[in-house]
Structures are given as C-alpha cells and as structure tokens.
Amino acid sequence: MLTATQNWTRRSNGRSCLSTRIRYVLAPTACLIGILALPQPSGAQVPTYEVTPEESTIKFGVDSSVSIKGVFEKWNTRITFSSRDVRSAAIDIEIEADSVNTGSHMKDNKLKSKDFFNVKESPLITFKSTKIVQTGPYTFDIEGNFTIRGVTKTEKLTLTSDSKGTATGNLDGTMAFDRKEYGMTSGIPFIKIANRVEVNVRLKWKQTSGPPPLFEQ
C-alpha cells in the first residue's frame, strides 16, 4: 500500500511529465507563429515614382491670329507600375480647368466659359493611359482616355525620357487634339482660332522605392 507521501510524489511526477510533453508540442508551434509574424520579402516589388509639380509644367497652345498659349497651374499626376516592365506603367493626369493662365484675364475667362472648358460643369481635364508602346530606347507612345468638357475620346501622348535606371529624370510629352470634336465649336471675337490644340507636358520625376524599371530596348 502506498503512503500519502508516495502518492503525492507520483502525482507530482505525472504533472511534470505532462508539462514537459506540452512544452515539446507548443515550442514548434510558437516558432512557426513567430516566423509567420516576421515581415516577408516581396517577390513582386515594383518601381515607385513621384512627380514633383514644382519642377514640372503642363502647357497648351493653339494657332491663332492672336497668340493663345498658357499653362495650367493646378494639376496632379500619378505614375504607377504593375511590374518592372516599363510598359506596365500607368499615367494618370488630372488638371483643374479653372487654373488656366494665359496671362490675359479676358482670354482666361473665355476659355473657362461654357464655349470652351465649361469649368462650372466639367471642373477636371483628365488623361488616363490605357496602353504604352516603347517606340525607341527613350521614346513611348501612350494611348489613353482624354476627357474635357465631359467628353471622352482616345488620344495619344508621345513621351520622351531623358534617362534610364537613374533616381531622377524628366518626361517630355506632346498630345494634340481637335477642339471641335469635344464640343468647342465657338470662336473668340476678332480672333481667328485653329481647331488643333497642342498640349505639352514636362514631368520631373523621382523614384522613391523599388527596383528600376526594365526597358524593352
């Protein structure tokens, strides 16, 4: 017959063995949880770019009997990538139509009116790229949806980059459109205006993170 002391010792040893087994089971689980909680390296890092408006410009001009050229003072541009392939880039431009500045209040007010930009009903002019084709070592044709006065059509922006694989650089681009296709059929009194409007952009960019993009050529 076991004494009270022997019974207590046996129960104590049993609890010690059980505790040891639990520790053996929980230890690998705790390690696994710890590993999963650590930041995992990404296998799909992409270039991240930022455009600095202070060093960039969006200008426009139209042939006319009196010079009509100007800039937009308020706008935002985003350049994003879905992969390292430079052709996976997407460019979105949003311009506040009311920020037009030709240096003439008369011209500005006319351009803001319903005959042209119609800024009250369509405050934004936008370009959203849909396809990028690399045409040369530093040149690209970018198709996109251009919207002005609430009318959207496909237009082409031709861009030239001044660098590859650097931390900063410039993108210079030109896009032309027919103003009458967007409902701007009116004129300005005593001024003869052509239908073709040319837009010129200079985007100063810097890469903020990720690897450099891979060019086709």
Residue pairs with C-beta under 8 A, 6 or more apart in sequence:
2 10
44 83
45 210
45 211
46 81
46 82
46 83
46 84
46 88
46 210
46 211
47 81
47 84
47 207
47 209
47 210
47 211
47 212
47 213
48 81
48 207
48 208
48 209
48 210
49 79
49 80
49 81
49 205
49 206
49 207
49 208
50 205
50 206
50 207
50 208
51 77
51 78
51 79
51 203
51 204
51 205
52 204
52 205
52 206
53 75
53 76
53 77
55 204
56 77
56 201
56 202
56 203
56 204
57 71
57 200
57 201
57 202
58 71
58 72
58 75
58 93
58 95
58 199
58 200
58 201
59 69
59 70
59 71
59 72
59 199
59 200
59 201
60 69
60 70
60 71
60 72
60 197
60 198
60 199
60 200
61 68
61 69
61 70
61 197
61 198
61 200
62 68
62 69
62 179
62 193
62 194
62 196
62 197
62 198
63 193
63 194
63 196
64 188
64 191
64 192
64 193
64 194
65 191
65 192
65 193
66 191
68 102
68 107
68 188
68 191
68 193
69 102
70 100
70 101
70 102
70 103
70 107
70 108
70 111
71 100
71 101
72 95
72 96
72 97
72 99
72 100
72 101
72 125
73 99
73 100
73 101
74 95
74 96
74 98
74 99
75 93
75 94
75 95
75 96
75 99
76 93
76 94
77 91
77 92
77 93
77 94
77 203
78 90
78 91
78 92
79 89
79 90
79 91
79 203
79 205
80 89
80 90
80 92
81 88
81 89
81 90
81 210
81 213
82 88
82 90
84 211
84 212
84 213
84 214
85 213
85 214
85 216
86 132
86 134
86 140
86 213
86 214
86 215
86 216
87 132
87 133
87 134
87 216
88 132
89 129
89 132
89 213
90 128
90 129
91 127
91 128
91 129
91 142
91 144
91 157
92 126
92 127
92 128
92 129
93 126
93 127
93 128
93 201
94 124
94 125
94 126
95 124
95 125
95 126
96 123
96 124
97 112
97 117
97 118
97 119
97 122
97 123
97 124
97 125
97 148
98 112
98 119
98 123
100 108
100 111
100 112
100 117
101 108
102 108
102 111
107 188
110 116
110 188
111 117
112 119
114 120
114 121
115 184
115 186
116 149
116 179
116 184
116 186
117 125
117 148
117 149
118 149
118 150
121 149
121 150
122 148
122 149
122 150
124 147
125 147
125 148
126 145
126 146
126 147
127 144
127 145
127 146
127 147
127 155
127 157
127 175
128 144
128 145
129 142
129 143
129 144
129 157
130 143
130 144
130 145
130 154
131 142
131 143
131 144
132 140
132 141
132 142
132 143
133 140
133 141
133 142
133 143
134 140
134 215
134 216
134 217
135 141
136 217
137 164
137 215
137 217
138 160
138 161
138 162
138 164
139 158
139 159
139 160
139 161
140 158
140 159
140 160
140 161
141 156
141 157
141 158
142 156
142 157
142 158
142 159
142 173
143 154
143 155
143 156
144 154
144 155
144 156
144 157
145 152
145 153
145 154
146 152
146 153
146 154
146 155
146 175
146 177
148 182
149 182
149 183
149 184
151 181
151 182
151 183
153 177
153 181
153 182
155 175
155 177
156 175
157 173
157 174
157 175
157 201
158 173
158 174
158 175
159 171
159 172
159 173
160 171
160 172
160 173
161 169
161 170
161 171
162 169
162 170
162 171
162 172
163 169
163 170
164 212
164 215
165 212
167 206
167 207
168 204
168 205
168 206
168 207
169 204
169 205
170 202
170 203
170 204
170 205
171 201
171 202
171 203
171 205
172 200
172 201
172 202
172 203
173 200
173 201
173 202
173 203
174 198
174 199
174 200
174 201
175 198
175 199
175 201
176 196
176 197
176 198
176 199
177 196
177 197
177 199
178 195
178 196
178 197
179 185
179 195
179 196
179 197
180 195
187 193
